């Protein structure tokens, strides 16, 4: 399979193309998006996923909404409905709302819909390029942690445990949790990644493992419940995960199962870091357990599993046909279990004072 450098790109016709992540690692399918409705479907059905990529895709959704509005009779009514539909596509990742609001602010300088469309296109492109820079900066700060571990271990292999996919597939190019790993590997550090399978959609087993394999980074896929055992037996040096939303006091929401890894890391004295762009911080909320909306997805994602049968991708039933299932998409890891937050401006503690020291403009 040919490795794709970016997860979203634009065409000469000012449409966008994305990698359909539902079929990785077994098939590479490219999908063109040219309308607001198609963007909403791509986000809702997880053709694209990961907080930064969701935000970037939503930004193009606003562009398409502006483009479509030019041809409507009730322009304001149509546009507002499309924006509402975009906001309802996924509830947990704050980058979605950040990108939409950034677009709305950008286009508010004019009432002309043709001009709004041009501004929205340029703003979407800027959001994409900014994410690439931000993730690279996250990687550079996180690399310092891995270099320090390498010094302590006298250049021996560093074992990193991650959960779900906070890699380039969830962003544009570098990823968040994987950015330090890519840079460490590039510098010649011996890194090995324990890849949680991440049930029920298996984004670790299918996406993170594929990314690392394409980059030539040593890794091992493990069942979700194996991490605690590895920590107890000193086979994990550091945990690095991503997040879809962080509160101003350092609580984070990430793929279901993250909380359990943080508990195991705390019990075994293993540093647990969260890599995130500042766009994933929701400065308007404090308590993650009560204020972060948690997505509940279809039970069929738990009841069925999809894989490659040697000839094609196939979906099979795991549970008894009549057994009900519950599919909670995310859990909240309290700040007290987090060693630090790796951001584009540096590493801080998971508390409001330390976070505001890096992002003083958020005091407003």
Residue pairs with C-beta under 8 A, 6 or more apart in sequence:
1 25
1 28
1 210
1 214
2 28
3 214
3 215
4 19
4 28
5 173
6 168
6 172
6 173
7 18
7 19
7 21
7 48
7 53
7 168
7 169
7 171
7 172
7 173
8 16
8 17
8 18
8 19
8 48
8 53
8 56
8 57
8 60
8 128
8 172
9 16
9 17
10 16
10 17
10 125
11 17
11 32
13 34
14 121
15 32
15 33
15 34
16 32
16 33
16 34
16 57
16 60
17 30
17 31
17 32
17 33
18 30
18 31
18 33
18 42
18 47
18 48
18 57
19 28
19 29
19 30
19 31
19 48
19 169
20 29
20 30
20 31
20 47
21 46
21 47
21 48
21 49
21 169
21 207
22 45
22 46
22 47
23 29
23 313
24 169
24 206
24 207
24 210
25 206
25 207
25 209
25 210
25 213
26 307
26 308
26 313
27 313
31 42
31 47
33 39
33 42
33 57
33 60
33 64
34 64
35 64
35 68
36 61
36 64
36 65
36 68
36 82
36 85
36 86
37 85
38 64
39 57
39 58
39 60
39 61
39 64
39 86
40 61
40 85
40 86
40 89
41 47
42 48
42 57
43 54
43 57
43 58
43 61
43 86
43 89
43 90
43 96
44 89
44 90
46 201
48 54
48 57
49 165
49 169
49 170
49 203
50 165
50 166
50 169
50 170
50 171
50 242
51 93
51 94
51 95
51 96
51 170
51 242
51 243
51 244
51 245
51 279
51 280
52 95
52 131
52 134
52 135
52 170
52 171
52 172
52 176
52 277
52 279
52 280
53 169
53 170
53 171
53 172
54 90
54 93
54 95
54 96
55 93
55 95
55 96
55 98
55 99
55 127
55 131
55 279
56 99
56 124
56 127
56 128
56 131
56 172
58 86
58 89
58 95
58 96
58 99
58 100
59 99
59 100
59 102
59 103
59 120
59 123
59 124
59 127
59 128
60 124
61 82
61 86
61 100
62 83
62 86
62 99
62 100
62 103
62 104
62 107
62 120
62 124
63 103
63 117
63 120
63 121
63 123
63 124
65 79
65 82
65 83
65 86
66 79
66 107
66 113
66 116
66 117
66 120
67 117
68 78
68 82
69 75
69 78
69 79
69 82
69 113
69 116
70 113
70 114
70 117
72 78
72 79
75 113
83 100
83 104
86 96
86 100
87 96
87 97
87 100
89 96
90 96
90 295
91 293
91 294
91 295
92 244
92 245
92 253
92 292
92 293
92 294
92 295
92 329
92 330
93 244
93 245
93 280
94 244
94 245
94 279
94 280
94 281
94 282
95 244
95 277
95 279
95 280
98 279
99 127
99 279
102 123
102 127
103 120
103 123
103 124
106 119
106 120
106 123
107 116
107 119
107 120
107 123
109 119
110 116
110 119
128 172
131 171
131 172
131 173
131 277
131 279
132 172
132 173
132 174
133 344
134 277
134 278
134 279
134 344
135 168
135 171
135 172
135 173
135 174
135 175
135 176
135 179
135 277
135 344
136 173
136 174
136 179
137 344
137 345
138 174
138 176
138 179
138 180
138 275
138 276
138 277
138 342
138 343
138 344
139 174
139 175
139 179
139 180
139 182
139 183
140 183
141 180
141 342
141 343
141 344
141 346
141 347
142 179
142 180
142 183
142 240
142 273
142 275
142 342
142 347
143 180
143 183
143 184
143 187
144 347
145 180
145 238
145 271
145 273
145 342
145 347
146 158
146 160
146 180
146 181
146 184
146 189
146 191
146 238
147 184
147 187
147 189
149 158
149 237
149 238
150 156
150 158
150 184
150 189
150 190
153 237
155 190
156 190
157 190
157 191
157 192
158 184
158 189
158 190
158 191
158 192
158 237
158 238
159 192
159 193
159 194
159 230
159 235
159 236
159 237
159 238
160 181
160 191
160 192
160 193
160 194
160 236
160 237
160 238
160 239
160 240
161 193
161 194
161 196
161 227
161 230
161 231
161 236
161 238
161 239
161 240
161 261
162 177
162 178
162 193
162 194
162 195
162 196
162 204
162 208
162 239
162 240
162 241
163 196
163 198
163 204
163 239
163 241
163 254
163 255
163 257
163 258
163 261
164 196
164 198
164 203
164 204
164 208
164 241
164 242
164 254
164 255
164 257
164 258
165 198
165 203
165 204
165 207
165 208
165 211
166 175
166 176
166 177
166 178
166 240
166 241
166 242
166 243
166 254
166 275
167 175
167 176
167 177
167 178
167 207
167 208
167 211
167 212
168 174
168 175
168 178
168 211
169 175
169 207
169 208
169 210
169 211
170 176
170 207
170 242
174 182
175 182
175 211
175 242
176 242
176 275
176 276
176 277
176 342
177 240
177 241
177 242
177 275
178 208
178 211
178 212
179 275
180 240
180 275
180 342
181 191
181 193
181 212
181 217
181 240
182 215
182 217
184 191
185 191
185 215
185 216
185 217
191 217
191 218
192 218
192 219
192 220
193 208
193 212
193 217
193 218
193 219
193 220
194 219
194 220
194 222
194 226
194 227
194 230
194 235
194 236
195 204
195 205
195 208
195 209
195 212
195 219
195 220
195 221
195 222
196 204
196 222
196 224
196 227
196 257
196 261
197 204
197 205
197 221
197 222
197 223
197 224
198 204
198 205
198 208
198 224
198 255
198 257
199 224
199 257
199 302
200 301
200 302
200 305
200 327
201 301
202 305
203 255
204 221
205 221
208 219
209 219
209 221
212 218
212 219
213 219
222 230
224 257
227 236
227 260
227 261
227 264
228 260
228 261
228 264
230 236
231 264
231 265
231 267
231 268
231 270
232 268
236 265
236 268
236 270
237 270
238 270
238 271
238 272
238 273
239 261
239 262
239 265
239 270
239 271
239 272
239 273
240 273
240 274
240 275
240 342
241 254
241 258
241 261
241 272
241 273
241 274
241 275
242 254
242 274
242 275
242 276
243 252
243 253
243 254
243 274
243 276
243 280
244 253
244 254
244 255
244 280
244 330
245 252
245 253
245 280
245 281
245 282
245 288
245 292
246 252
246 253
246 274
246 276
246 280
246 281
246 282
246 288
246 341
247 281
247 282
247 285
247 286
247 287
247 288
247 291
247 292
247 335
248 281
248 282
248 283
248 284
248 285
248 286
248 352
248 355
248 356
248 362
249 286
249 287
249 335
249 350
249 351
249 352
250 335
250 338
250 341
250 349
250 350
250 351
250 352
250 354
250 355
251 287
251 288
251 289
251 292
251 332
251 333
251 334
251 335
251 350
252 258
252 274
252 276
252 288
252 332
252 333
252 335
252 338
252 350
253 288
253 292
253 294
253 330
253 331
253 332
253 333
254 274
254 330
254 331
254 333
255 329
255 330
255 331
256 328
256 329
256 330
256 331
257 331
258 330
258 331
258 333
259 331
259 332
259 333
259 337
261 272
262 272
262 333
262 337
262 338
263 337
264 270
265 271
265 272
265 337
266 272
266 337
271 339
271 340
272 337
272 338
272 339
273 338
273 339
273 340
273 341
273 342
273 347
274 333
274 338
274 340
274 341
274 342
274 350
275 341
275 342
276 341
276 342
276 343
277 343
277 344
278 343
278 344
278 345
278 359
281 355
281 359
281 362
282 292
283 362
285 291
285 292
286 352
288 332
288 333
288 334
289 332
289 334
292 330
292 332
294 328
294 329
294 330
294 331
294 332
295 328
295 329
295 330
296 326
296 327
296 328
296 329
297 327
297 329
298 327
299 324
299 325
299 326
299 327
300 325
301 327
302 318
302 319
302 325
302 326
302 327
303 317
303 318
303 319
303 323
303 325
304 315
304 316
304 317
304 318
305 315
305 316
305 318
306 313
306 314
306 315
306 316
307 313
307 314
307 316
308 314
319 325
335 350
335 351
336 350
338 350
339 350
340 347
340 348
340 349
340 350
341 347
341 348
341 349
341 350
341 355
343 358
343 359
345 358
345 359
346 358
348 354
348 355
348 357
348 358
349 355
355 362
356 362
356 363
